[in-house]
Structure formats: structure tokens, C-alpha cells
């Protein structure tokens, strides 16, 4: 059983306990709100930096990849030297135009910088390869003109028939390296799929049917921004 002294000591302890300060509690609540708002602001800024890098360079790299695929079709299916050369020249010119439109890297986040660097490296490697291919065809007209009358370049230069035919730099000249960049997954939510560059391009309507992409931390639904192209015209990249 507690003694009277024990009870008195407990009462004194309760009275000496620090009392809540309504002003400080209100200040703490406001500070917590500011912290949440600042976190959301940073999440949106991070997401916008990545979207800008994708719109400027990953979509450009995709257009270059498309030009390369058109050339690959000619390489494997087209007959006739002049027709094959025309395909090669068209691919080189299309890729050169894209390379000329590349701006100095401007991303500020680590992921945005990676997207820019890998995409631009791919475009530069493609341009080098296609310039070499065009030069190869022109310098080997005498050797190839007769063969390409009845065969494709892929067949005419099969095996060791064209030892100096240009080879790709597989380290840099690989669009899959652009598509495989996974760091956007920390900034975006793409349904049940992890938001790699490939999934983002699909979800944002560049390479597939659009589906919701949201910013982690704010749930803001995003689209690709418009960017100024080298010729001065504004293109809605998500509609390409």
C-alpha cells in the first residue's frame, strides 16, 4: 500500500513534468508539412529532369534506330547497286540530321545524365558506322555493281567476300543499351512493370499504347514534354 509520502511525491512529479506548448506543437506541425511539400517538390523535379532527358535524347536515339532498321532492310532485301547506295545515303543523312540536333548535356540528376550519355553515344556510333558504309559502297562500286545485280548486299558480301566491309562498335552502337536503362524506376510508377526507359517509351505512347505513368511520391500523371528540334519546329514527341 502506498504511503501518503509516496502519493505526494508522485503528484509533485506530475506537476514538474514539462507541459505541452501549443505554439511549439503548431510550429512542429507546420514544419512537418513543409518537409512533405519539399519532398514532393524534389520528387517532381527529379521526374521532370528524367523526362526531359528522355524527350531530348532517348526519343532521338529511337528515331536513329528506325533509320538504321530501314537500312538493314535494304541491306538484306534490296538488289541493284544504285538502289542499295541510295538506301545507305538516306540512312546516313537521316542520322546526321539527328546528330546535328544533339545539344550539350543538360540533365542534372545522375539518372538523367546516364540517359543523355548512353543515347548520344549510340547516335554518334551510328553516324560513324553509316558514314563508313556509304564510303565503302562508293569505293567498291566496281567490285559490287555486278554482284548486286542479282543479289542483296548481305548475300554479295557474305562470309569473307568483303573483308573491309564496316563492322559495328557493339559496345556503343546498341540501342538495347538505351532501352535497358533502369534508373527511372526510382522516380516513376508504370503500373505493374518496372519503369525502364523501354517501358517508359511504351507507356508514354512513343512505341506503344499509352498507359498511366505517375511520379512516385506525388502520384502526378506525366507525359513527355515538347522539345525544340534542330530545325526550329516543335514536335510532340509522344505522337511520333
Short mmCIF file of the C-alpha atoms (twelve columns), coordinates in Angstrom:
data_MODEL
# 
_entry.id   MODEL 
# 
loop_
_atom_site.group_PDB 
_atom_site.id 
_atom_site.type_symbol 
_atom_site.label_atom_id 
_atom_site.label_alt_id 
_atom_site.label_comp_id 
_atom_site.label_asym_id 
_atom_site.label_seq_id 
_atom_site.Cartn_x 
_atom_site.Cartn_y 
_atom_site.Cartn_z 
_atom_site.pdbx_PDB_model_num 
ATOM 1   C CA . UNK A 1   0.000  0.000   0.000    1 
ATOM 2   C CA . UNK A 2   1.289  3.392   -0.960   1 
ATOM 3   C CA . UNK A 3   2.145  5.772   1.808    1 
ATOM 4   C CA . UNK A 4   0.956  9.351   1.848    1 
ATOM 5   C CA . UNK A 5   4.541  10.459  1.133    1 
ATOM 6   C CA . UNK A 6   4.689  8.325   -2.000   1 
ATOM 7   C CA . UNK A 7   1.459  9.800   -3.282   1 
ATOM 8   C CA . UNK A 8   2.662  13.338  -2.612   1 
ATOM 9   C CA . UNK A 9   5.933  12.681  -4.411   1 
ATOM 10  C CA . UNK A 10  4.026  11.367  -7.451   1 
ATOM 11  C CA . UNK A 11  1.855  14.462  -7.508   1 
ATOM 12  C CA . UNK A 12  4.898  16.703  -7.344   1 
ATOM 13  C CA . UNK A 13  6.487  14.757  -10.232  1 
ATOM 14  C CA . UNK A 14  3.366  15.209  -12.341  1 
ATOM 15  C CA . UNK A 15  3.324  18.912  -11.657  1 
ATOM 16  C CA . UNK A 16  7.023  19.208  -12.549  1 
ATOM 17  C CA . UNK A 17  6.589  17.358  -15.888  1 
ATOM 18  C CA . UNK A 18  7.008  19.638  -18.936  1 
ATOM 19  C CA . UNK A 19  3.686  20.852  -20.227  1 
ATOM 20  C CA . UNK A 20  2.782  20.878  -23.880  1 
ATOM 21  C CA . UNK A 21  3.411  24.193  -25.609  1 
ATOM 22  C CA . UNK A 22  0.598  24.757  -28.146  1 
ATOM 23  C CA . UNK A 23  2.690  27.256  -30.109  1 
ATOM 24  C CA . UNK A 24  5.610  24.828  -30.442  1 
ATOM 25  C CA . UNK A 25  3.312  21.968  -31.372  1 
ATOM 26  C CA . UNK A 26  1.748  24.086  -34.111  1 
ATOM 27  C CA . UNK A 27  5.206  25.058  -35.339  1 
ATOM 28  C CA . UNK A 28  6.250  21.395  -35.466  1 
ATOM 29  C CA . UNK A 29  3.149  20.502  -37.459  1 
ATOM 30  C CA . UNK A 30  3.855  23.257  -39.969  1 
ATOM 31  C CA . UNK A 31  7.481  22.139  -40.266  1 
ATOM 32  C CA . UNK A 32  6.321  18.584  -40.984  1 
ATOM 33  C CA . UNK A 33  4.022  19.902  -43.707  1 
ATOM 34  C CA . UNK A 34  6.919  21.829  -45.217  1 
ATOM 35  C CA . UNK A 35  9.094  18.712  -45.171  1 
ATOM 36  C CA . UNK A 36  6.402  16.773  -47.040  1 
ATOM 37  C CA . UNK A 37  5.938  19.597  -49.552  1 
ATOM 38  C CA . UNK A 38  9.693  19.839  -50.095  1 
ATOM 39  C CA . UNK A 39  9.900  16.087  -50.635  1 
ATOM 40  C CA . UNK A 40  7.149  16.255  -53.245  1 
ATOM 41  C CA . UNK A 41  8.803  19.199  -54.963  1 
ATOM 42  C CA . UNK A 42  12.093 17.309  -55.203  1 
ATOM 43  C CA . UNK A 43  10.315 14.184  -56.491  1 
ATOM 44  C CA . UNK A 44  8.652  16.213  -59.244  1 
ATOM 45  C CA . UNK A 45  11.900 17.971  -60.155  1 
ATOM 46  C CA . UNK A 46  13.713 14.628  -60.363  1 
ATOM 47  C CA . UNK A 47  10.971 13.184  -62.568  1 
ATOM 48  C CA . UNK A 48  10.953 16.235  -64.853  1 
ATOM 49  C CA . UNK A 49  14.730 16.032  -65.292  1 
ATOM 50  C CA . UNK A 50  14.429 12.402  -66.419  1 
ATOM 51  C CA . UNK A 51  11.503 13.147  -68.726  1 
ATOM 52  C CA . UNK A 52  13.482 15.951  -70.331  1 
ATOM 53  C CA . UNK A 53  16.453 13.653  -70.969  1 
ATOM 54  C CA . UNK A 54  14.160 11.007  -72.471  1 
ATOM 55  C CA . UNK A 55  12.360 13.542  -74.669  1 
ATOM 56  C CA . UNK A 56  15.592 15.129  -75.905  1 
ATOM 57  C CA . UNK A 57  17.858 12.123  -76.372  1 
ATOM 58  C CA . UNK A 58  16.200 8.724   -75.874  1 
ATOM 59  C CA . UNK A 59  13.483 9.556   -78.415  1 
ATOM 60  C CA . UNK A 60  16.167 10.884  -80.785  1 
ATOM 61  C CA . UNK A 61  18.057 7.607   -80.383  1 
ATOM 62  C CA . UNK A 62  14.866 5.744   -81.264  1 
ATOM 63  C CA . UNK A 63  14.496 7.720   -84.495  1 
ATOM 64  C CA . UNK A 64  18.099 6.883   -85.352  1 
ATOM 65  C CA . UNK A 65  17.404 3.224   -84.631  1 
ATOM 66  C CA . UNK A 66  14.443 3.388   -87.010  1 
ATOM 67  C CA . UNK A 67  16.656 4.847   -89.743  1 
ATOM 68  C CA . UNK A 68  19.132 2.031   -89.139  1 
ATOM 69  C CA . UNK A 69  16.360 -0.574  -89.405  1 
ATOM 70  C CA . UNK A 70  15.330 0.861   -92.790  1 
ATOM 71  C CA . UNK A 71  18.916 0.469   -93.931  1 
ATOM 72  C CA . UNK A 72  19.048 -3.075  -92.538  1 
ATOM 73  C CA . UNK A 73  16.015 -3.943  -94.657  1 
ATOM 74  C CA . UNK A 74  17.788 -2.621  -97.758  1 
ATOM 75  C CA . UNK A 75  20.940 -4.499  -96.808  1 
ATOM 76  C CA . UNK A 76  19.050 -7.790  -96.573  1 
ATOM 77  C CA . UNK A 77  16.414 -7.377  -99.293  1 
ATOM 78  C CA . UNK A 78  17.351 -4.718  -101.882 1 
ATOM 79  C CA . UNK A 79  19.074 -5.626  -105.150 1 
ATOM 80  C CA . UNK A 80  20.849 -3.261  -107.525 1 
ATOM 81  C CA . UNK A 81  23.923 -1.244  -106.599 1 
ATOM 82  C CA . UNK A 82  22.383 2.199   -107.109 1 
ATOM 83  C CA . UNK A 83  19.306 1.294   -105.068 1 
ATOM 84  C CA . UNK A 84  21.430 -0.045  -102.210 1 
ATOM 85  C CA . UNK A 85  23.643 3.039   -102.303 1 
ATOM 86  C CA . UNK A 86  20.572 5.283   -102.214 1 
ATOM 87  C CA . UNK A 87  19.388 3.464   -99.097  1 
ATOM 88  C CA . UNK A 88  22.773 3.912   -97.452  1 
ATOM 89  C CA . UNK A 89  22.890 7.623   -98.271  1 
ATOM 90  C CA . UNK A 90  19.338 8.150   -96.970  1 
ATOM 91  C CA . UNK A 91  20.191 6.436   -93.683  1 
ATOM 92  C CA . UNK A 92  23.394 8.433   -93.258  1 
ATOM 93  C CA . UNK A 93  21.633 11.735  -93.958  1 
ATOM 94  C CA . UNK A 94  18.777 10.976  -91.556  1 
ATOM 95  C CA . UNK A 95  21.189 10.024  -88.785  1 
ATOM 96  C CA . UNK A 96  23.453 13.008  -89.487  1 
ATOM 97  C CA . UNK A 97  20.442 15.328  -89.108  1 
ATOM 98  C CA . UNK A 98  19.635 13.792  -85.731  1 
ATOM 99  C CA . UNK A 99  23.259 14.023  -84.598  1 
ATOM 100 C CA . UNK A 100 23.356 17.682  -85.615  1 
ATOM 101 C CA . UNK A 101 20.374 18.338  -83.352  1 
ATOM 102 C CA . UNK A 102 22.050 16.976  -80.239  1 
ATOM 103 C CA . UNK A 103 22.620 19.669  -77.632  1 
ATOM 104 C CA . UNK A 104 25.142 19.776  -74.823  1 
ATOM 105 C CA . UNK A 105 24.025 17.528  -71.947  1 
ATOM 106 C CA . UNK A 106 21.808 19.467  -69.565  1 
ATOM 107 C CA . UNK A 107 20.403 16.865  -67.166  1 
ATOM 108 C CA . UNK A 108 21.167 17.498  -63.500  1 
ATOM 109 C CA . UNK A 109 20.359 14.109  -61.964  1 
ATOM 110 C CA . UNK A 110 22.570 11.033  -62.162  1 
ATOM 111 C CA . UNK A 111 19.875 9.072   -63.998  1 
ATOM 112 C CA . UNK A 112 19.151 11.908  -66.434  1 
ATOM 113 C CA . UNK A 113 22.858 12.186  -67.231  1 
ATOM 114 C CA . UNK A 114 23.041 8.434   -67.894  1 
ATOM 115 C CA . UNK A 115 20.103 8.613   -70.309  1 
ATOM 116 C CA . UNK A 116 21.711 11.511  -72.189  1 
ATOM 117 C CA . UNK A 117 25.187 9.960   -72.294  1 
ATOM 118 C CA . UNK A 118 24.134 6.482   -73.483  1 
ATOM 119 C CA . UNK A 119 21.651 7.876   -76.032  1 
ATOM 120 C CA . UNK A 120 24.117 10.345  -77.532  1 
ATOM 121 C CA . UNK A 121 26.869 7.734   -77.658  1 
ATOM 122 C CA . UNK A 122 24.532 5.476   -79.630  1 
ATOM 123 C CA . UNK A 123 23.690 8.251   -82.118  1 
ATOM 124 C CA . UNK A 124 27.376 9.137   -82.645  1 
ATOM 125 C CA . UNK A 125 28.322 5.477   -83.132  1 
ATOM 126 C CA . UNK A 126 25.523 5.011   -85.667  1 
ATOM 127 C CA . UNK A 127 26.677 8.061   -87.620  1 
ATOM 128 C CA . UNK A 128 30.258 6.781   -87.747  1 
ATOM 129 C CA . UNK A 129 29.101 3.360   -88.920  1 
ATOM 130 C CA . UNK A 130 26.799 4.673   -91.648  1 
ATOM 131 C CA . UNK A 131 29.393 7.104   -92.964  1 
ATOM 132 C CA . UNK A 132 31.810 4.212   -93.287  1 
ATOM 133 C CA . UNK A 133 29.158 2.098   -95.009  1 
ATOM 134 C CA . UNK A 134 28.437 4.777   -97.604  1 
ATOM 135 C CA . UNK A 135 32.153 5.283   -98.231  1 
ATOM 136 C CA . UNK A 136 32.607 1.513   -98.557  1 
ATOM 137 C CA . UNK A 137 29.890 1.236   -101.197 1 
ATOM 138 C CA . UNK A 138 31.174 4.154   -103.238 1 
ATOM 139 C CA . UNK A 139 34.764 2.966   -103.167 1 
ATOM 140 C CA . UNK A 140 33.749 -0.603  -104.092 1 
ATOM 141 C CA . UNK A 141 31.342 0.170   -106.937 1 
ATOM 142 C CA . UNK A 142 33.413 -1.732  -109.476 1 
ATOM 143 C CA . UNK A 143 33.584 -4.769  -107.242 1 
ATOM 144 C CA . UNK A 144 29.938 -4.774  -106.136 1 
ATOM 145 C CA . UNK A 145 27.927 -3.426  -109.064 1 
ATOM 146 C CA . UNK A 146 27.855 -6.727  -110.923 1 
ATOM 147 C CA . UNK A 147 27.159 -8.807  -107.829 1 
ATOM 148 C CA . UNK A 148 24.285 -6.609  -106.656 1 
ATOM 149 C CA . UNK A 149 22.506 -7.004  -109.961 1 
ATOM 150 C CA . UNK A 150 21.217 -10.382 -108.831 1 
ATOM 151 C CA . UNK A 151 21.907 -10.412 -105.095 1 
ATOM 152 C CA . UNK A 152 21.474 -8.345  -101.973 1 
ATOM 153 C CA . UNK A 153 24.437 -6.763  -100.189 1 
ATOM 154 C CA . UNK A 154 24.035 -9.267  -97.388  1 
ATOM 155 C CA . UNK A 155 24.430 -12.122 -99.862  1 
ATOM 156 C CA . UNK A 156 27.074 -10.478 -102.055 1 
ATOM 157 C CA . UNK A 157 29.253 -9.754  -99.029  1 
ATOM 158 C CA . UNK A 158 28.558 -12.969 -97.189  1 
ATOM 159 C CA . UNK A 159 31.365 -14.838 -95.481  1 
ATOM 160 C CA . UNK A 160 34.745 -13.305 -96.284  1 
ATOM 161 C CA . UNK A 161 33.726 -11.821 -99.649  1 
ATOM 162 C CA . UNK A 162 34.043 -8.218  -98.366  1 
ATOM 163 C CA . UNK A 163 36.738 -8.233  -95.684  1 
ATOM 164 C CA . UNK A 164 36.798 -4.431  -95.415  1 
ATOM 165 C CA . UNK A 165 33.043 -4.016  -95.047  1 
ATOM 166 C CA . UNK A 166 32.438 -1.799  -91.960  1 
ATOM 167 C CA . UNK A 167 31.716 -3.534  -88.667  1 
ATOM 168 C CA . UNK A 168 29.698 -2.052  -85.828  1 
ATOM 169 C CA . UNK A 169 31.051 -0.906  -82.486  1 
ATOM 170 C CA . UNK A 170 28.860 -3.273  -80.493  1 
ATOM 171 C CA . UNK A 171 29.741 -1.564  -77.211  1 
ATOM 172 C CA . UNK A 172 28.290 1.826   -78.204  1 
ATOM 173 C CA . UNK A 173 26.192 1.067   -81.287  1 
ATOM 174 C CA . UNK A 174 23.447 -0.827  -79.496  1 
ATOM 175 C CA . UNK A 175 20.000 0.694   -78.968  1 
ATOM 176 C CA . UNK A 176 19.197 -2.004  -76.423  1 
ATOM 177 C CA . UNK A 177 21.603 -0.236  -74.048  1 
ATOM 178 C CA . UNK A 178 19.376 2.842   -74.186  1 
ATOM 179 C CA . UNK A 179 16.186 0.849   -73.694  1 
ATOM 180 C CA . UNK A 180 17.722 -1.130  -70.845  1 
ATOM 181 C CA . UNK A 181 18.472 1.849   -68.591  1 
ATOM 182 C CA . UNK A 182 16.612 1.021   -65.359  1 
ATOM 183 C CA . UNK A 183 17.257 4.009   -63.105  1 
ATOM 184 C CA . UNK A 184 13.926 5.758   -63.949  1 
ATOM 185 C CA . UNK A 185 12.219 3.070   -61.852  1 
ATOM 186 C CA . UNK A 186 13.098 5.023   -58.687  1 
ATOM 187 C CA . UNK A 187 11.153 8.056   -59.949  1 
ATOM 188 C CA . UNK A 188 8.167  6.615   -61.818  1 
ATOM 189 C CA . UNK A 189 5.431  4.043   -61.418  1 
ATOM 190 C CA . UNK A 190 4.389  2.258   -64.637  1 
ATOM 191 C CA . UNK A 191 1.543  0.046   -63.495  1 
ATOM 192 C CA . UNK A 192 2.870  -3.367  -62.549  1 
ATOM 193 C CA . UNK A 193 6.009  -3.015  -64.685  1 
ATOM 194 C CA . UNK A 194 9.329  -1.568  -63.602  1 
ATOM 195 C CA . UNK A 195 9.903  1.774   -65.345  1 
ATOM 196 C CA . UNK A 196 12.958 1.209   -67.543  1 
ATOM 197 C CA . UNK A 197 13.472 3.570   -70.485  1 
ATOM 198 C CA . UNK A 198 11.909 0.898   -72.705  1 
ATOM 199 C CA . UNK A 199 8.774  0.663   -70.562  1 
ATOM 200 C CA . UNK A 200 8.523  4.451   -70.306  1 
ATOM 201 C CA . UNK A 201 8.710  4.883   -74.085  1 
ATOM 202 C CA . UNK A 202 5.929  2.345   -74.438  1 
ATOM 203 C CA . UNK A 203 3.775  3.720   -71.618  1 
ATOM 204 C CA . UNK A 204 4.156  7.329   -72.757  1 
ATOM 205 C CA . UNK A 205 2.906  6.412   -76.215  1 
ATOM 206 C CA . UNK A 206 6.168  6.675   -78.163  1 
ATOM 207 C CA . UNK A 207 6.467  2.989   -79.045  1 
ATOM 208 C CA . UNK A 208 3.166  1.559   -77.844  1 
ATOM 209 C CA . UNK A 209 -0.282 2.303   -76.470  1 
ATOM 210 C CA . UNK A 210 -0.148 4.935   -73.740  1 
ATOM 211 C CA . UNK A 211 -0.844 3.859   -70.173  1 
ATOM 212 C CA . UNK A 212 -0.642 5.873   -66.935  1 
ATOM 213 C CA . UNK A 213 2.808  6.821   -65.645  1 
ATOM 214 C CA . UNK A 214 2.927  8.538   -62.265  1 
ATOM 215 C CA . UNK A 215 5.636  10.161  -60.181  1 
ATOM 216 C CA . UNK A 216 6.489  8.210   -57.047  1 
ATOM 217 C CA . UNK A 217 5.827  10.443  -54.064  1 
ATOM 218 C CA . UNK A 218 3.312  12.746  -55.726  1 
ATOM 219 C CA . UNK A 219 1.215  10.436  -57.952  1 
ATOM 220 C CA . UNK A 220 1.323  13.107  -60.665  1 
ATOM 221 C CA . UNK A 221 0.417  11.652  -64.055  1 
ATOM 222 C CA . UNK A 222 3.121  12.590  -66.562  1 
ATOM 223 C CA . UNK A 223 3.564  12.977  -70.324  1 
ATOM 224 C CA . UNK A 224 6.639  13.701  -72.397  1 
ATOM 225 C CA . UNK A 225 7.404  17.415  -72.760  1 
ATOM 226 C CA . UNK A 226 7.728  19.170  -76.094  1 
ATOM 227 C CA . UNK A 227 11.271 19.982  -77.179  1 
ATOM 228 C CA . UNK A 228 12.678 22.320  -79.790  1 
ATOM 229 C CA . UNK A 229 14.186 20.390  -82.689  1 
ATOM 230 C CA . UNK A 230 17.250 21.452  -84.686  1 
ATOM 231 C CA . UNK A 231 15.128 22.963  -87.480  1 
ATOM 232 C CA . UNK A 232 13.229 25.129  -85.021  1 
ATOM 233 C CA . UNK A 233 9.938  23.275  -85.217  1 
ATOM 234 C CA . UNK A 234 8.228  21.982  -82.101  1 
ATOM 235 C CA . UNK A 235 7.336  18.308  -82.213  1 
ATOM 236 C CA . UNK A 236 5.051  16.466  -79.804  1 
ATOM 237 C CA . UNK A 237 7.350  13.516  -79.306  1 
ATOM 238 C CA . UNK A 238 4.723  11.263  -77.752  1 
ATOM 239 C CA . UNK A 239 2.869  11.321  -81.073  1 
ATOM 240 C CA . UNK A 240 5.829  10.151  -83.165  1 
# 
